[in-house]
Amino acid sequence: MRKIVALKRPLLIGIVLLTGIFAPAGQAALKGGAAKVDITPPVGVWLSGYRSREKPSDAIADELYAKALVLDDGRNKMAIVSADLLWVPLEITAEVRKNVKEKIGIAEKNVLICATHTHFGPKIYRITKDWPDTPASEVDKSYVQTLKKGILDSILTANKDLKEIRLGATKGQIPEVVYNRRTKKPDGTVAMTFRLPPASPELTFGPIDAEVGILRVEDTNGSLVAALVNFACHPVSGAKDKEKFFSISADYPGYTARVVEQTEGGLCLFALGTAGNMNPVRLNRENPRSKIGKALGGEVLRRIQFVPTSDDVSLKGITKPVILPIKKALPPERLRDQDKGKETLTTEIQVLRLGEIYILGLPGEVLVEIGLDIRKRAGIENLFIISLSNDTCGYVCTRQAYKEGGYEPGSGTNLAEGAGEIITTEALELIDRIKQDK
């Protein structure tokens, strides 16, 4: 009898192994993990976001973080990072991606790094060596090295804590906190209203995107592992507060994240929508960061309670280089060193697919009209459009915006007319390609 048992055991083991080998990949348990790393710079660094700052930072209002979500379907892994920065240049993205691939094997096309676009984060990037040599243009190079390590460590740490998960998506609405700052005058030109102006028959407001996209990632007990919040509104809530103008802060996205994390647990990653011309409503000057952040966080908490989730999710990522036209006759200090002598610049767009949930990563500060157009034409129920993903290339505007004038198509960008339409076409093509690739 013992011999018979001994023969059956290896046979049984062989059957189990073969079953594992030939089992469909979709049957593998979906896993995920999340982690954050404090990337708050030391007081004294220069801040990004406003050229009018005449001195470096003098305080820390609240901490900055790099937050990572790593997902694994058994065949593919992906990492999404949200960092409390004004932007993330492609050079940093490329370096982090390379290290992630070498250390834990996540393909570079499956790593998305976006900036929350806080205007109270550290200056980490100098466009060109020809930029006027002023104190405000200084970059703390030692901090940049610390920052890159922090972003990398957030991914590596999240990858160490993978557990079985389910995920799903939903939407909310919060129109009362945002408006289109490119208000139009009767002659069709734009009056830049960086603060909400009084109602006037002389001004017509453009469209807004009040949608709040919410990704819920939960463990098998239903506890929140991570939430990704996608909303289109410039993080400039502290702009008119003189006491906070020189303080390091994550602005309203930081408050939103704390509301969700303190109530639900887990991590909350903020991903900026197409907010190029979307400003926050700051009717009350008393801590608008907190008010807007709590309002947005409240809408997230309301909607996230009822998200249907599933573990039957396959993962896929894709990236594509995109060539955009540069304005002619730009001064040397306006051109990135790698773009000098060229009529175009090369950036990238990215699409991540999580089952029937799609995440579109776009570079630069994208006008809301472009985001609304892409969403309408893509025809996808759950589409997250994240601007300032993986690269910075200035404002991405429509052809109409160049005719209307104003800051964004003017001094706000090096991109020439037509760039916005190229981004739209390429984004829709990439979405369609990944949709067809089952």
N, C-alpha and C positions, 0 to 999 in steps of 0.2 A: 504493500500500500504506500509505503514511504516513497518508493521509486515512482509510482504513478503521480503522487503529489508533486514530487520534484520535477517531473516532466511538465505538468500542467502550469506550474508557476512561471517558468520562462515564456511559455506560450501565451499566458495571460498578459505578462508584461509586454510581450511583442505586440499583441493586439492593441493594448493601450497606447503604445508608442506610435504605431501606425495610424491609429485613430487621431492622435494629436497632430501627426504630420499632414494627414489628408483632410482634416477638419476645415471647413470654410473659415476664412479669416474673420468673417463677420461674427463668428461665434466667440471670438476672444473677448474677454472682459474689457470693457472700456475703463481706462484708468486716468486719473488726473491728480495733480498736486499744485499747490500755490505757496508762494513765499514772498516776503518783502525784505529789502535791504535799505537801511537809512543812508541816503545820499546827500544829506544836508551839508552844505559847504561851510567853511569857517566864516565867521563875521569878518568883513573886510574885503570879500570878493566883490567884483563889480557885477551888477545885475543886468540881465537882458530885458528887452522889451520896450525901453524908452530911451531915445537918444538924448532926452533933456536932463537925464540924471547927471549932476555935476559932482557927485561924490559916491564912494562905494557903499556897500551895505553896512548898516550899523546895529542890526539886531536880528533876532530870529523870532518871527511871529508864530510859525509852526513848522514842523519838520517836513522835509521832502523825502520821497521814497521811490525806489524802483520796485515795481510789483510784477511778478511773473506768474503766469498760468501755463503749466505744461500738461499736454494731453497725449494719450497713447492708446491706439486702437488695436495693438498687437502687430500691426504691420508698419504703421507710420506714427511718428511723433511730431508734435508741433509745440512751439513756444510763443506766447504772446506777452510782451512786456509793455507796461505803461510807466513812464518815468516823468516825474514832476520837473519838467524842463520846458524852456521856450520852444526848442526844437532839437532834433537829433540829426546831425549831418551824416551823409552816406558813408563817410570814412569810418565813423564810430560803429555804425550798423554793420559794415563789412567786417571789421575787426572782431566784433562780438560774435557774429555768425560763424566766422572761421574757427574761433576758439570753442564755440558750442559744438560744432561738428566734430572737432578733434577730440573733445573730452567726453561727450555723451552721444555722439552720432546723429544728432538731429540735422537733417538736410537744411542747407542755407535757405532754400526756397520756403521752408516751413517755419522760419523765424521772423516774426513781425515785431518791430520796436517802434512805439509811438510816443510822442511827447504830449503831455496834458496841455501845453502851451501857456503855463503860468508866466506872467510877465514880472514875476518876483523870484525867479530862479537865477542861477549863476550864469555868467557869460562863459561859454565853453568853446566858442568857435569864432575865429576871425576870418572874414570872407577872403581877404587878400593881404598880402604883405604890403601892398601900396596904400592900404587904408591909412588915413592921417594918424600919425603917432601921438595919440592923446591918452591920458590915463584911463578914460572911459572905454578905450578899445583893448585894454589889457585883458589877457586870459591867464588864469592861474593854471599853468600846465601840470603842476603836481596834482591839483584837484581833478583835472581831466583824467589823469591816470587812475585816480581813486574811483572816479565815476564809472569808467569802463569796467573796472574790476567789480564794482557794485552791481552793475547791470548783469554782468556774467554770473556773479554769485547768486543773484536772485533766481536765475534759470537753473543753475546747478542744484541749489537748495530745494527748489520746487520738484526737481526730478528725483530727489532722494526720498520724497514723501508721497509717492504715487499710491493711490488706493482706488478701489472700484467706485465708479461714479455713474451718475446719470446727468444729462443736461437737456436744457430746453430754452426757448426764447419767448419773449413777450414784448409788448409795447405800452408806453404810457404817453401822456401829453402834458406839457406844462408851458402854455403860451404866454403866461403873464410875466415871465421873467426875462424875456428876450425881445429884441426888435431889430429891424434892418436899418443900419446906420447910414446907408446910401439913400437918403431921402431926396426925392426929385422935385425940382422947381418947375414952374409952368413952362419954361422953355425947353424942358427935357434934360437939362444938365443936372448934375448931382451936387447937393449941399451936404458935406460930410458932417453928420451930427453924432459926435462921439459920446454925447450925453443925450438922453431922451428929450427932445424938444417939446415945447407946449404944442397942443393941437393947433394947426393953422391950415387954412385953405390954400396957402402958398406952397405947402409941402405934401407930397404923396409918399407914403411908406411902401417899400418893396416887400416881397414875400419873406416869410420866416419858415423855419423848420422846427416846429415845437415837439416833434416826436422824440421820445426817450426809448432807445433800444436797450433791452435788458437781457443778458445771457445769465441763466442760473446754472451753476454747477453744484451738485449736491452728492453726498455720500449715500451709501445704501440704507442708512437710517433716516435720510431726508434732511440731514443737517447741511447747512450751507458751507461749501468748500470755497467757492469764489463767485463773485458777481462781476460781470463786465457791463459798465454803463456807458452808452454812446449818446452824446448830446451835443448840439451845435450852438455854442455860445462862447464868445471870447472870455477867457479868465482874466479880466481886468477890473474886478470889483473893487480892489483897493486903490485904484488909480488916483482918486481925488483926496485920499486921506493922507495928509502931509506927514502924520506921525508914522504911517506904515509904508510910505512911498519908498523908503530905503531899507525895509525889513524883508528878510527872506520869508517866502510863504508859498504854499501850494494853491493859494486863492480858493475860490469856491469849490473846485473839485476835491480839495482836501477835506473840506467840511462835509461834502456829500459822502465821501468814503467813510468818514468816521461815524456818521449817522447810521449807515448800513452795517458797518462792522460791529459797532457797539450794541446794535439791536439783534442782528442775526448771527454774528460770529463770522468766521471765515475772512476772506480778503475781498475788497472792492477795488476793481481797476477802473479808472476813468479813461475813456477814449473819446477824443474830440471829433465831433461831426464836421460837416462842411460849414465852418463858422467864420469864413473869411470876412464877411460883412455883418456878422451877428454880434451885437453887443448886449450886455446885461442891463436890465432896468434897475437904476439905482436912485429911486425916488427919495429914499431915506438914507442919509449919509452915515447913520449909525450902524457900523459893521455890516455892510451889504454882503460881504463874503459869507458871513454866517447865515444871513437870511436866505440868500439864494441857494447856498449849499444845503441848508436844512429843507428848503422847499423841494429841491430836486431829490434829495435823499428820501423825503417823505413819499414822493410819487413812486420812487423805486421800491420802497418797502410795501406800498399798497399793491403794486402790480406783481411783485416777485412771489407773493404768497400763493398764487394760483397758477403757476407755470407747470404745464404738463411736461414731464421729463422722460427720457429714454436712454438706455444704454446700447441700443442698436444703432450705433453711429460710426461711420467710417470717415477717416480724415484724409485730406489731400490739400497740398499747397502748390501754388504756381506763381512765378514772377516773370516780368517781361521788361526789358529796357525800353524806355520811351524817349524819343528825341523831340525837344521843344525849341522853338525859335527864340532868339535873343534880340532885343531891341538894337537898332543900329546906333553908332556914335555914343556909346556909353563911356563915361570917364573911367580910367583904369581902376580907381578904387571901388567901383561898383561891380567889376567882374571878378568872379572866383578865379583863382590862379589857374585851375585846370581848364577854364573856359576862354582864356585869353587867345585872341587870334582866331576865334571861331564864331560862326553865325548861329550855332545851336549849342544846347547843353543836353547831356544825357542823364536821365534820372530813371526811376523804375516805378511800376505799379505792381500790386500783389493781390492775389485772392486766396483766401483760406476757405475750405469747405468742411463743415462739421455736419455731416449728414445732409439735411435740407436747410441748414443755416449757413449763410455766406457772409464772409468778412472781406470787404474791399479796402485795401490800404492804398491811399493816395498821398503823393508827396506835396509839400507846400501848404499854403493857406488857401483853401479852395472856397470860392464864393458859393453861397447857398443855392443859387439858381442851378449850378452845375450838379450839385448833389441831388436836388429835387428832380432834375431831368433824368439823371442816371437811375434813380429809384423807380421813376415812372416807367421808363423804357425797359428796365431789366425784368420787371414783372415777377419779382421774387417776394414771397410773403415775409421772410425774415432775412433782411439785408442790412448789415451794419456797414456804414461807410465811415472810415476813419481817416481823417486828414492828418497831415504832419507825420505820416508813417514812413519810417526808414530813411527819409531825406528831407532836406529843406531846399526849396527853389524859388522862394518868394510867393507872391500872391498869384493864384491861378484864376484868371478872369475870363468872362465871356467876351465875344466881339462887341456886344452891345455896351458893355462896361467901358470899353475904350472910347466909344463914341460919346458916352455920357460924362467922361472925365472922373475926377476924384482921386483920392489917395491910392487905392488899391492898384488900378491899372497905371497910375502915374509913378510917383516916387517909391511906391511900395513894392515894385517888382522890376526885374530885368527882363521878364518874359515879354515877347512881342504878341501882337494880336494873332489869334488863332490857337494859342496854347491851350486854352480851356476846351475848345472843340476837339483837339487832338486827344486830350486826357479822357474826354467823354467817350469818344470812338474806341480808343484802346481799352478802356475799362470795360465797356460793354462786350467787346470782342473776347476779352480774357474771361469774363464771367460766363459767356456762352461756351467757351472752350472747356472750362472746368465742369460746367453743367453736363456737357455731352460725354465727358470722360467718366464713365461709371466704374 
